Amino acid sequence: MSVPIDLPLGERIELLRRRRGMSRQVLASLVGYSSEWLRQVERNERPVDRLSVLLRIAGVLQVNDIADFLGLHVEDGRAPDSGQVVSAPVREALHHSWVGADGDAAERDGLADRVRHRLDETVVAWRESPRRYSRVLRELPALIEPVGQLARADSPAGQVLFADVHRLAAVMLLQVGDHPLALMAIDRSMFAARLSRNTDTRAGCAVTLGSVLLRGGFPEKAREICLAAAAGVEHTIAQDRLGLALWGSLHLTAAEAAAAASDHNLAMRLLDSARQAAEELPDKPSEAVDGFGRAEVDVRLIEIEVRLGRIRQALRQAARTEVTGRLSAGRLAQYRVTLTQAHVRNGDPVAAAFTLLQAEEACPEEIRFNPDARAALTEILRRDDATVRHEVWGLARRTRLL
């Protein structure tokens, strides 16, 4: 039997014991210890410091891969199973990318058009493909490597392209939970955006920088950056749909940051500002500008309520909000993960399991790569509920948690 990955040893033992349908008392007696001892082990309150005991546990649980069970697995550079370790080519490309890299001028002819076309296709895949994580992880190195030589001092268009490629990298890295590498990518994106003097590009990068800072635990700084960037595009919103969408997105991220800083009133005011902007834009994912629209505002309100701990209010709002057909497949999957977390916190494992299966339906890779989704799945697995056990264990196997 495969074993859980990226979990403390005690949790791996508990999950495998439950998978076998074995009580704590039975497993403890088979390895020669008390059920209280095993409870402490499973809660990571007591270490198991004897290899012979670990091997007895593995034998009773019929573990196939002892190295994984003992936490000795070594990454081999493949696309990440855990969602937290980015494939080696992406990391390598980011560590060697910089604005103004050397390159043959003749080779740059036509390169920008090819990279822009490939980037546009990859962005669409990130929003809509059921294999969006695998696709973007595969495409990013080929996008990152050439843009440095395009982003030269005399090429604002190349600087914009460099910024856009690195912004996509930051968004993906943030979603898989690699915050340090996401911060590196968005920092380089912001640098190129400033060089380009393109207001819209700078605003778009500020949205992503705000999200990275927010997830990294700096909500006040995230709010400050987003509101400053919003002021910079305010003069364009009357006649420019992209400027309006960016202004709205910046207010949404600032609202989430205000909520994270426990300023509920400011969060609601900023959300209302974003809603006013969204009313002037299309509500279909295929027509949304930079992913912003009324559906995004509706969903972000629910996510903010969850962040504030207002779980029942969030779930009531979700029950009144129809999102199918209004969000891209990728965004819908993320939203379903948030609702799963809300159901878990509300003590409803049946609803949590159903919603997580909906997330998988929208994007089969979401649970495998998204750390929030994996955490929610792990929490559901802890609940001893026969109603959900079969479906949830099947989902865990499909997504390689087990």
N, C-alpha and C positions, 0 to 999 in steps of 0.2 A: 504494500500500500504506500502511496506517496504521502508525504508529510507536509504540514503547513510551512510556508516560507515567511521569513521576515517577522517572526513572532518569538517572544521569549520562550524558553524551553518549557516552562510550566504550562503555558497556553497551548503549545504544540501537543503536550501529553493529554491535556483535557479534551482538545478537539478530536484527537484520534481515539480516545476512550469513548467519547460520545458516538463517534462514527461507528464503532464496533457494537454500540448498544450495551455497553458494559457499565455497571454501577461503579462508583468510587470504591465501595467496600470490597467488591469482587477483585478489582485490579490490585488494590492494596494487599489483599490476602494472598494473591498469586505471586506477588514479589516479596512477601514476607514482612510487610509493614502495616501500620494501622491506617484507617481511613482518614483520621485527623492529620497524620503525617502527609498523606497524599494530597489532602485539601491544601495544606500549607505549600506543598511543592507546586500545585497547579496555580496557586495565587502568587507564585514567585516570592513567597515569604520565607522559604527554606531552600537552600541550594542542595542539589544532589551531587556530592563530590566524589562518589565512587563509581568508576566506569562499569564495574560488574553489575551494580544496581541499574544503571541506565541501560545496559545491554539486556538485562532481564525484562525491563519495561518494554523495550523495543521488540523483544521476542514475543511477549504476550500480545502486544498490539499488532504483530505481524508487519513490522515496518520493513519496507524493501530497501530504502536508501538510508543506511545508518549515518553516513556523512551529513546528509541534510538534517536528519533527526537530531544529531549532536551539534548542529550549527557550524559544521566545518565546510559547507559548500563554498566554492570559489567561483566568482563570476567569470564567464568566458568571453565577454564582449558581445554576446548576442543581444537582440532587442530585449528590454527588461521584462521579466516576469512580474516583478514587484511593482513596477511603475516608478521606482525611486532611483534607479540606476540607469542613466542614459547610455545608449550604445556608444562604444568607443569612438566610432567615426564622427559622431556629432560633437562629442566633447573635444576631440582632437581638432576638428575644424574651428570650433569657437576659440580655442586657445591660440590658434594661429591666424585669426582674422583681425585685420586692422584697416583703418581708412588709409587710402593712398599706398597700398601694397604695390610692389614693383610688378610690371607686366609690359609686354610688348604692345605698343600702340596699335600696330596692325591687327593684333589679335582681338583688340577691343571693338573693332568694327563689327557691328551686328551682334556682339555678345550681350549688350544691354537688352536688346529686343528679345533674345532667346531666354535670358534669365527672367525678364518680366513676365513673359508668357508662361514659363514654368512655375513662377511664383504664384501667379493668378490661379493656375490649375490646382496648386497645392493648397491655397487658401480655401478654395471651393471644397476640396477633399476634406480639409480640417473641419469644415462646417457640416458636411453632409455624408461623408463616406462612413459606412459601417466599420471600416478598418482604418479609421482616421489616424490613430496613433502610429500604427505600423507604417502607414503611407508617409506621414510627415517625418518620422524618424529616418526613413529611407531617403527622402528627398532633401532633407536639410543640408547634409554635407555638400551635395552638388550645387546647392544654392549659395551657401556661405563662402565656399572657396573662391569663386570668381568675383564677388562683388567688391572686394577690397581694391582691386586694380581699376574698377569702374568709378569708385568714390574718390576721385582726385580733386585737388583744389579748384580746378577749372571746370568741374562737372557737377553742378547742383543736381542734375537728374540722376547721376550716379550715386550721389550722397543720399538722395531720397530712396533709391533702390536698396542701398546698403541698410538704411534705417528700417525699411519695410521687411527685409529678410530677417534681420535680427529681432525685430519686434515679434514676428511669427515664432521665432525660436523661443523667445521669452514667454510667450503665451503658452506654448506647448510644455515647456519646462516647468512653468508654474503649475500647470494642471497635473503633471505627474509627481509634483512634490519636491522637485529639485530647486529649492529657493536660491541657494548661492549661485548656481549656474544661470538661473533666470535673471538674477540681478546683474551678472556680468553681461548677459546678452542685451538687456534693456539699457544698461549704461552705455554700451557701444552704439546702440540704436539712437539714444538721445544725443550723443556726441555728433553723429552724422547728421541728425535732424537739425541741430543748431547750425552746423556748417552750411546746410542747404538753404537756410533762411526761408524754408517753406513752413508757413504758419500751420497748415493742416497736418503736415507730417509731425511737427513738434507736438501738436495737440494729441494726435493719435498715440504717439509714444508716451505722452504724459498719462494717458488713460492706463496703459499697461504698467508704467512705472508705479502709479498709484496702487494698482492691484497687487504688484509684487511687494511693495512696502506694507500694504495692509496685511497680506498673508504672513509677512515676516514679523509682524508685531509692532508696526510703527503707524498706527492709524492717524495720529495728528499730523505727521509729516505727509502722509498720503493725501489727506484732506487739503492741506496747504498747497501742495503741488497741483492738485486737480483744479482747485478754485483759481489759482493764478493762471493756469493754462486756459481755463474757461474765459477769463477776462481778456485773454489775448485773441480769442476768436469771436468775441461778442460782436464786433463790428461787421462780421461776415454773415451772421445768421439770418439776416433779413432776405438776402438774395442767393444764398449758397446752401443747398441741401446738405452737402458734406459738412460744412461748418456748423449747421444746426444740429446734425447728428452727433458730431464730436462734442459740441457744447452740452448736449443732453447726456452723453456718455460720461463726460467729466463730472457732471452733477450727480449722476447715479453712483459713481465710484466714491465721490465725496460724501454722499449720503450714507453709504455702507461704512465708510471710515468714521463718520460721526456716530453711527450706531455702535461701532466697535469701541468708541471712546465714551460710550454711555450717555451721549447727548441726543436723546430721542427727539426732542423738539426740532433741533437743527436738522436731523436726519429726515424728518417728515417734510420740512420746508424745502430742502434740496430735492427730495423726491417729487414734490409738487412742481418744482421748476422743470425737472426732467419730463414730467408728464405733459406739461404745456408744450414743450418742444416736440414731443412724440406725436401729439395730436395733429401736427402738420406733416407727418411723414407716413409712408405706407405701413401696413400692418401685416404684410406677407414676408416670410423669410427670404424669398427669392428677390424681393424688391427692397429689402431693408438696406439702409445706408450704414456701412461699417458695423453691421450687426445690431443697430439701434432702432427701436420702434416701440409702439405701444405695448406689444407683448413682452418685450424686455423689461419695461417699467413695471408691468403687472407682476412678473416673476421676481424681479429684484425686491419689490415690496415684501413678498412672502419670505424671501431669503433674509431680509433685514429683520423681520419679525422673529424668525428662527434664531438669528444671531442675538437678538435681545432676550431670548428665552421665553418669548410669548408664543409657546408652541400651539396651544389650542386656538388662539386667534389666527396663527399662520395656517393651520389646517382648515379652519373655517373659510378663510380667504381662498385657499387653494381649491376647496370644493365649489366655490363660486366662479373660479377662473378657468376658462377653456383655453388650453394652450396648443392642442393638436392642430397642426397646419399653420400655426402662427410663429413657431420657433424652428430653427434649423435642427437637424437630427442630433448634432453634437450638443447644442445648447439644451435641447429637450432632455437628453440623457443626464446632463449635469443637474438640471432642475429636479429630475426624478430622484437623484441621489440626495439632494437636500431634503426632499419630502420623506425619503427613507429615514434619514437622521431624525426628522421630526417625529415620525411614528415610533421609532425606537425610544426616543426620550419620553414619548407619551405612553409607553408601556404596551404597545400594540404590535406584537411580532407578526401577526397575520397581515395587517396592512403594510407593515414594513417590508415583508417578503414580497408581497404583491407589487409594491411600488418599485422595488429593486429589480424585479423581473421585467417591469416596464422599461426601466433604464437600460437593461440588457437588450430589450427588443429595439429600442431606438439606436443603440450603439453597442454591439456585442463586446467591444474592447473596453468599455468604460469601467467595468468592475475590475478588470485585470490591471489597468494602468492608473486608475484614479485612487489615491490613498484614502480619501474620504469614503469612497464606495467600499473599499476593502475593509475599512474599519467598521462600517455599518454591517457588512456581511458577517464579520467575525462576531459582532455583538448579537446578531440574530442567531448565530450558531450556538451561542451560549444559552439561549432560551430553550428549555426542554418542552417544546410544543409539537405534538404529533401532527398537527394540522399543517405545519410548514416544513417539517423535517425533510420529507422526500424532495420537494422542489428546491429547498435551500442547499441541501447537500449536492444535488445535481448541478446547481449554479456554481457552487464552490469548486467542483471538479472541472467544469467547463472553463472557468476563469483561472485555474491552476493555483487556487488557494490551497487546495488539497490534491 
